[in-house]
Amino acid sequence: MDKDVSTAPHPTIHSIQYLRAVAALMVVFHHLIIQIDVYEAVLHSISVGAAGVDVFFVISGFVIWFVTYNKNMGAAEFFAKRVIRVVPIYWLITLVIAGAATAAPHLFKTTQFEFTQLMQSLLFIPHYSLGLPGNVYPILVPGWTLNYEMFFYLVFGCLLMIPRQALSILLGAFITLVGVGFVMEPQNAILKTYTSGLLLEFVAGVFIAKAYTDGKLRCLPPLFGIVLLVLGTIGLLLTAEVNPFGPLRALYWGVPGVLMVLGVVIVEVNGRMFKSRALHLLGDASYSIYLTHILALGVYRMLWSKLITPEATMLQMSAFIVGGLLVTIVGGLIFHIVVEKPLTRFLQQRLIKRKPVSVQSDQPA
């Protein structure tokens, strides 16, 4: 890797790609083990897969700093690129689910919505779910994370207009919002989202990326990065039974996620990262895997239940998990290659005057 990262045209950071793939599959695993009740009763204690979202948020902060650093990118261009990368396929899948749920509601367990919820989902406005009361979910449930992503993009994009103070304002603003949320515990869906401790995970990713672009990670030995990665992984495993879906989530899962991202970047910046085309491809397709896996798992669950009588044996559960991971990976890869990649390239070429950055280096986390 070029030593002067500030002038390099978006060098690929393989470790971030690999970790993005791992995070996506963690989320898939989390939703996979709850598909069949008898399996969930045994496997519920290893629900740490949900922490893949926290790893994603840290990666997202890293990527956004990395693709804008020293690029003289204005707010308008930044917003255009973010919208192109995130919105079209999210809208497409949301509308497919809405249409299917309207035409054949018996195929869905919890998907319920009215026109208001559909519009809120499409516009990334946090709202409580009709099908899953008490949860701030859009129609496409995994899209709840995009409400956070879009808010982060909005704030970061506005700060591009005052680059010298951007990091200080970002840190101060998000700490203030999180502090307000911790004290007031708002129940309004919008306020609950925009004062969540999860916002700090984006900030942590930004500061890791800044340390990377400033060259401050080169003085750290690769072994230190490996130690951080191991500590982060152990931290997640130790919280497997905590299930911290609340104010302390950013502590229980965010901190280990930060350690993992920082660890792999330290290893790579010192030239100790291996190369894997398979993991790199999964990293590229991680957004497609993330958005499509709920649909893939729904079909997989129905077919499995028709062909096999579910019993909580280790062999059967292992086969179910392996099969489910393969189904979601294949489905996500197909969607990435056939839909996401060509659609993104087409929109970049038509709507952005600058030469578009490569899809692999500008993925939403």
N, C-alpha and C positions, 0 to 999 in steps of 0.2 A: 504494500500500500504506500502511496506517495506520502512522504513525511510532511509535506506542507498541505494539510487537509483543508486549510482555508482557501486555497486556490484550486484544489482538485474539483472537477465537475461531478459532484455527487458520487464518490467512490462507493462501491457496494460494501456494506458492513455485513458480512456473512452471519456473524453471531446474532445480530438483530433479526435477520431473516429466519434463522433456526429457532430462535426463542419465540418469534411470532407464530411459527408452526406449532410449537409445543403448547403455547397458550391457547390456540384455537382448539387443539385436540383435548386439552384439559376441560374446556367448556363442553365439547361434545361428550366427553366421558361423564361429566356431571349430569347432563340431560339423558344420557343413555341408561344410567343405572336406575333411573326413576320411571322408565317406560313400562315396566311390568311389576305389579305390586309384590309378588312373592320374591322377586329378586331384590327389590328396593328394601324390603324388610331386613335382608341380610347385609346389603351393601351400603345402606344409608350412612354408616359411620365413616365412609371414605369419600365424603362429598366435597373434599378440598378442590375438586376440579373447577368449582365456581370461581376460585381465585385466579383462574386464567384471565378473567376480565381485568383484575387489578394489574396483572403483568402487562396486559394490552394497554392500559391507560398510561403506565410508565413508558412503554415503548412509543406510544403516540406522542407524548411530550418530547421524547428524544427525536423522533422523526421530524416533527414540525420545526424544531430548532435547526436540525441538520439540513433540511431542504430549503431553508430560508436564509441561513447564515451567509453573509457576504454576497448575496445574490441581487441586492438592490431591488427586491420585490416589493411592489406597492400593495396596499390593502386590496384593491380591486382584483388584481391578478391572483393574489393569495386566495381570496374568497371564491373566485371562478374555478381555480384548480381543486379546491376542497369540495365544492359542490359537484363538480364533474366526477370526482373520485368516489364520493359517498352516496349521492342522492339517486342517480338513475336506477341502479339495480335494487336499491332499497325500496324505491317506489314501485318498481316492477313486481318484486316479490310480495310486497304488501297488498297491491291490487289483485294479484293472483289469489292470495289467501282470502281477501275480502269477497272476491267473486265466487270462489269455491264454497266459502262458508254461507253465502247467500243462496247459492243454487243447491247445495247439499249439506245442510247444517248437521245432519246425523253423522257426518264423517269427522266432526270435530268435538272434542271433549269440553273445551273451555272457551273457544273462540266465539265471543259475542261482541257486537258493536252496533252503534247507530251512526248516522251520518256525521255527527259531531266528533265521535271518537276517530272515525276515518280521517277527517280533516286534521285533527290534532296529531294523529300519527304521521301523516304525510308532511306536516309542517314542523315536526320535532318539538311539539308542545307537550311537556309532561302532563299526564292525566292518569286518573285511577281507572283500572281495568274493570269492565263490566263482567267479564267471565271469571276473573280472579280478583274478587273484591279485596280491598286493602293493599293492593300492589299497584305501584306506578308503572304500568306496562302499556306499550302501544299494541296494535293489533298483531304485529309480528313481534312476539315477546322479546327475542334477543335485541330488538331495536331500542330497548330502554337505554343501552349503553351509548347509542348514537345521540340521545338527548344531551348527555354529558359532553360527548365529542363536539357536537355543534356549538355548544356554549363555549367550550374552550377555544374552538376555532374563531368564534366571534370576538372574544376578548383579545386573543393573540393577534388577530388580523388588525384590529383597531390600534393595537400598540405598535404595529409596524410603522405607524405615522410618527411615532416618537421613539425611535430605536434606542437612543441613549438611556432613557429611563425605563425601557420596556420591562426588563427583568425585575427591577425593584418594584414597579407598579404591579406587575403580575403577581409576585410573591405577596405583596402587601394586601392586594385586593382579595386574593383567594384565602389568605389567612383570616382576613376580616370576615368574609362570607362564612367560612367554616366555623369561626368563633360564634357568630350570630346564630348559626344553626345549632351548635352544641348547647348554647344557653337557652334559646327559645323553643327548640324542638318543633318547628312549624309542621303543621299537618297538611297545609295546602300543597298540592302536588308540585307546582312550579317552584315554590320557595323551598320545599323539601329537597328537590333536586339541586338547585343552585346554591344551597348552603351545605351540601354534603361534604364530608371529609374526603371523599373520593377525588375531589378537585385537586387536592394536594399531590396526588399521584402523578398528575400531568406535570405539575411544577417540578417535582423531583426528576422526572424524565428530561425536562428542559435543562435543568442544571447539570445532569450527567452529560448531556450532549454538549453543553458549553465547556465543561471541563475537557471533553474529548477534542473539540475544535480548537481550544486554547493550548492543546498539547500537554495538559497537566497530568494526564493519566500515564504518560510514557515513563515516568520515574517510578511507577509502581511495578513490582515484579509479577510475572504471570501467576506464580503460586498464590499471591495475595488474591488475585481475581478468582482463582479456583476455590480458595477458602470462602470467599464471599458467596460464590455460587452454591457451594455445599451448604453453607449456613442458611441461605435463603430457602433452599429446597427443604432442609430439615425444619426450618421455621414453619413452612406450609404444612408439612406432614404432621407436626406436633399440634397444629390447630385443626386437624381433620375433623375432630369431634366437637369443636367449639361452635362451628356454624355461625360465624359472627356477622349476620345480616343486620347491622345496626350501626350506631355511631362509632363503634370501635373497629369497624371493618378495615379502615385505612391503616390501623395499627397492626392488627393481626395478619392481614394479607398484603397490605400495601408495603409495609417495611420489608418483608421477605421478597416481594416483587422488585423493589428497588435494589436490594442486594443482588438478586439474580441478574438484572439488567446491567448494573455496574460491574459485576463480576465477569460476565461474558465479554463486555467491551474492553475491560482491562486485559483479558487474555488475548483478544484479537489485536489490540493496538500494539502489543509486544510481539506479534507475529507467531502466535502459538495456536491459531484457530485452524481446525481441519476444514476441508472443502467437501461438500456433499451436494450434488445436483438434486437429489431427491428431496432433501430438507429445504433446499433453496426454492424448489418448485412449490413445495407445500407452504412455504412462507409467502410466496407470491399469491397463492390461492387462498390464503387464510381468511380474507374478507368474504370470499364466496362460500367457503366452508362454513364460516360463522353464520351467515345469513340463511343458507339453505339447509343446514343440518336438522332443524326442527321438522321440516317437511320430509326429509329423507328418513328420519327416525320414526315419524308417524307411519309411513308406508312400511318400513321394516318391522315395526311392532305388529302391525296387522297381519303381515305375511307370516311372521314367526308364530303368532298365536294360533293361526289357522293350521299350520303345519306341525306344531309341537305343543304338547301339553306342558306348560311351564312348571318346573319343579326346581327348588332351590338347591340343586346339586352343584358342586364346584365345577364339574365338567360342563354342564349345561350353561351355567352362568358365564364361564370363560368363553365358550363358543359364541354366546350371545354378544358379549362385549367385543370380541375380535371381529365378528361379522358386522356389528354396528359401526365400528370404527372404519372398516373397509368400505362399507356402503356410503358413509358420509364423506370419506376422502374421495372416492371415485366420483360421487355426485358433485362435490364441490369443485374438483378439478375440471370436470366436463363443463360446468357452468362458467368457471373462470376462463377456460380456453374458448368456448363457443360464444359466450355472451359478454362477460365482464371486460375482458381484454380488448376485443375489437370495438366494443361500444365506447370504452374509455378513450381509446386511441382516436376514434372518429370524432368524438366531441372535443378532444384537445386540439386536433388539427383544424376544426371548424371554428372554434370559439376563442382559442388563445393564440395571440399573434406570435409570441415567443416560441422557440422550439421546445416542445414538451419534454419534461424529464421522463426517464424511463419508468414504466409502470412498476417495476420491481422496487425502485427506490422511493416511490411516492405513494405507498400503500397506506390507507387509513388503518390505524391499529385497532 
